[in-house]
Amino acid sequence: MPFERREYETLVLSTPAEHVLQVTLNRPHVANAMNTQMGLDLHNVFDGLAADPLAFRCVILTGAGEKAFCGGGDLKQRQGMTDEQWQAQHLIFERHTRAFLACPIPLIAAVNGAAYAGGLEMVLCCDFAYASSTARFALTEVTLGIMPGASGTQTLPRAIGARRAKEILLTGLPFSAEQAEQWGLVNRLCAPDQLLAEVLATATRIANNAPISTRQIKHSVNTGGQMDLASALMFEIEAYNRMVPTEDRREGINAFNEKRKPVFKGR
């Protein structure tokens, strides 16, 4: 089913370059906090991308405004919720988390400001992240009597190691963009006014590569990382062999020998 481009209440979708989709969290008046509608909107977008992986070759996730990527769940909306209402809403957040993680297309976070709680969990669901030098990060759930429930206790240790992750999770203390880079949580720090340009340059570079190759690389890294090495090497070869009979593989070799830029078509 073709990916559906439509208007969303809490998101803005744009195509800043060919084959690149930008998804912008668009509730800047509340630090782009996640309400129920944002959870539904995110699930719709990323479930749609999983159903149509040829729609784009790279996806950028960012927040509107200069202060916040996403401040986490909208606690004003949650005020007064019954236990049943809280869990029903959280199920929506769980679904969009699974949709993030299942996205077959390379996904880059452009962290333009504070990424707290569920906001940081979204960053962790991306393949990698660039951040503004002024960004801040935290998993604050423990200070509210809850815990991360949208992948944070699993994705953070995998990104930075269990001991560092437990300190962050158990204290709820924020940390800086510089610390995030030092610990391997983000790949690059950017001047605030250059963040999207630098992310777009990387996204465009990815989008210009063979899309079957980039999807298979992502699949191999994510799946193989859960296996023992011998099984992972066998999985890698299966992923590799998927590309041997493709037109893109033949185009890449021909372009190299003809000293020209390849034109990949995703088949």
N, C-alpha and C positions, 0 to 999 in steps of 0.2 A: 504494500500500500504506500503510495507516494507520501513523503513528509508534507504535513499541512502547515503552510505559513498563514498565520492569522494574528489578529490583535489579542493581547492578553491584558488583564486588569493589573497585574503586578510585574510584568516583564516587558522588555522591549527587545525585539529580535531585529537584527540588521545583518547585512553582508558587506563588511568593510573591504573585502577583497574577494576575488574569484575563488569559489569553493570553500570559503571561510564563513562560518556562522558565528555571530556574536550574540550572546544571551546576557542581557543586563538586568539585574535585580533592580526594580524600579519603585521603591518605597522610601525615597531619601528623607522624607519628613519624619520617619521613625527608624533611621539608621538601617534601612532596607531589611527590617526585621521580618521574619517569616510568620505570616498568618496562614490560616487554613487555605485561603485562595492561592497564595503563593505556592504552597505545597502541591495543590491540584495542578496549577499551571506548570510547575517544574516537571511533575510526573508526565504530563501530557507531552511536553517538548521532548524529554529524553526517552520516553517510551516510543515516541514517534521516530526518533533518530535510530533507535535499535531496530525498528521495523523497516527502515529505509536507509541502510548504511551508505548507499551511493549518493545520498542527497548532498553531503558535504564531505570535505576531506580533513577539516580541522575545526574545532569548536573552541571559542573563547568564552569564559564565564567571568563577569565582573559586576560591580555595583555602581549605581548611579550616585553622582556627587563626589565630593573630595574627602569626606570624613569617614565613611563606612563602606566596607564591602558587604558585610551583613552582621548585625548585632546579635543574631540568634533568634530564638522564638519570640513572638510578640507577647510579652507578659501581660500587657493590658488586655488583650483579647482573652488570655487564659484566666484572668482574675474572675473568680466565682464559678469556674467550671466544675461540674461534678466529676467524680472519678471516671465515670463512663464517658463523658464528653472529652475529657483530657485524653483518655486512651484512644478514642475514636479519631481525634485529631492527630495524635502521634502515629497512628497507623498510616495516615496519609503521608507524614514525613518519612516513615520507614519505606514506603513504596517509592517515593522520589529518590531516596538514598540508593535503593537497589537499582533504580533506573540509571542513576549516575554511574554506578559501578559497572553496570552492564553495557554502557555506551561503547560500541565497537570503534568509534571514531576518536582519534587523539583529542584530548580535552585539556586545555590550559587554563589555569586560574590567573586572572590579573587582579591582584589584591590591592585595591586602590585606597583602602583605609582599614578601620578596625574589623577584624574577623574573629568574632567571639562566639563561643558555644557552638550552636548549629552552623554558624557562618564558617568557623574553622573546620568543622566536620565536612562541609561542602568542599573547601580547599583540599582537604585530605583525600576526597574522592576523585579529584582530578589527577591526571597523569603527572603533571608537575605544575609549578607555580612561579610566577615573577611577582614581586611585591614593590609597592612604593616604599621609599626609605622612611616614610612617616607612618607606615602601617603598624598596628599593634595586634597581638594575638592572645587568646586565652580560651580555656575550657572552664567556664565558671559554674557549671552545674552543681558541683558539690557545695557551693556556698548558698544554694537555693533549696537544698534538701533533696536533690535528685542526682542523677549521673548522666553522662553522655549516653544517648540512646539512638544516635544516627551514625554509628560506626566509629566514634571517637576512641573508645577503649581498644579497638582493634586496628584501626588505620594509623593512629599516632605512634604506637610502639613499633609498627612495621616501618614507619618513616624515620624515626629518630632513635629507636632503641627503647627497651622496656624500662630501664632505670630512670632515664630522663623523662619518659612519658609519665611514669607514675608520680614523679614530683609535680609535674604540671597538672595532672588529673586530681591529685589528692590535695593540693594547695588551692587550686583555682586562681593562682596569681597570673597576671598578664606578663607577656614578654615582648621584646622589641623585634623590629624587622631584622636588625643586625644579628640578634640571637637566633632568630628563625633561619637565617642564612647559614650561620655557623653550625647549627645542628642538622642541616640538610633538609629542613622543612620547605624552604623555598630555594629555587635555583639561582635567582638573580635579584639584586636590588636595583631599582631604577629611580631616577628623579621623578617626583610626582607628575610633572607635565610631560614626561617621556614614557611613562609606563605602557600606555596602550600602543604607542608607536613601536616599542621594542617587542611587546607581545605579538603584535600583528606581523612584524618582520619574521619572527620565528614561526608563527602560524602559516604564513605564506610560504616559507621555506618547506615546511612539512607538506603543505597542500600541493606543492610543485613536484613532490616525490610520488612514486607509484602508490596509489591508494590501497591496492591489495597488500602491498608490502608493509605499509604503515599499520594497517589493521592487523595483519598477521604478527608483526613485531609486538604490538600491544598485547595481543592474545597470548603469545608465547611467554612474554615476561610475566603477565598476571597469572596465568595458569601454571606455568612451570615453577613459579615461586612458591607454590603450595605443595610441590612434589619433592621427593628425593632426587638427587642429581642424575642418577641413571635414567629414571623415568622422565625427568625433565628434558634430558638430551634427546630421548626418543620422541618426545612431544615436539621439540624444536624441529626435528627432521621432518615430521609430518606437516608442520606449518610451512617449512621451507619447500617441500615438494608440491604444495598447493600452487606455488608461483611458477614452477618450471614450464607448464603448458600454456601460460598466459601470453596474450599479445603484448602486454607491458614488458614482460621479460625480454622478448625479442626486440621490442622497440628500444629498450635501454641499451642492449648490446650493440644494435645497429647505430644508434645515435653516438655512442662512444667511439666506434670505429669510423664514423663519418664526421667526427668532430663537430657535432651540433647538439643543441639542447633537445632532450627527449620530450615527446608529447605523449603523456600517459593518459589512457582513457578508462582505466579501471576495469579492464577485461583481458 
